[in-house]
């Protein structure tokens, strides 16, 4: 879980830096929408796992 979040954070920060320095032209809608969907899926999945572990 932490490693996945770290990977997402690193890729987002790399994308941000490269866009600011002008290395890459990034359409932020194409970056953020899939990242947010993946984050939501991860969060919901872990919440469901934790809920079923307790029972």
C-alpha positions in Angstrom: 0.0 0.0 0.0 2.7 2.5 1.0 4.9 1.5 -1.9 2.0 2.1 -4.4 1.3 5.5 -2.9 5.0 6.3 -3.0 5.2 5.3 -6.7 2.2 7.5 -7.6 3.7 10.4 -5.6 7.1 10.0 -7.3 5.6 9.8 -10.8 3.3 12.8 -10.2 6.2 14.9 -8.8 8.4 13.9 -11.8 5.6 14.9 -14.2 5.2 18.2 -12.4 8.9 19.0 -12.4 9.4 18.0 -16.1 6.4 20.1 -17.1 7.7 23.1 -15.2 11.2 22.8 -16.7 9.7 22.3 -20.1 11.0 18.8 -20.8 7.6 17.3 -21.4 4.3 18.9 -22.4 1.7 17.2 -20.2 -2.1 17.4 -20.4 -2.9 17.3 -16.7 -6.4 15.9 -17.3 -4.8 12.8 -18.8 -2.5 12.4 -15.8 -4.9 13.2 -12.9 -8.1 11.4 -13.9 -6.5 7.9 -14.1 -4.4 8.6 -11.0 -7.5 9.6 -9.0 -9.4 6.6 -10.2 -6.6 4.3 -9.2 -6.3 5.9 -5.8 -10.0 5.6 -5.2 -9.9 1.9 -6.2 -7.0 1.3 -3.9 -8.6 3.1 -0.9 -11.9 1.3 -1.4 -10.2 -2.1 -1.8 -8.2 -1.7 1.4 -11.2 -0.4 3.3 -13.2 -3.5 2.3 -10.3 -5.8 3.2 -10.0 -4.3 6.6 -13.8 -4.5 7.2 -13.9 -8.2 6.3 -10.7 -9.0 8.4 -12.4 -7.8 11.6 -15.4 -10.2 11.2 
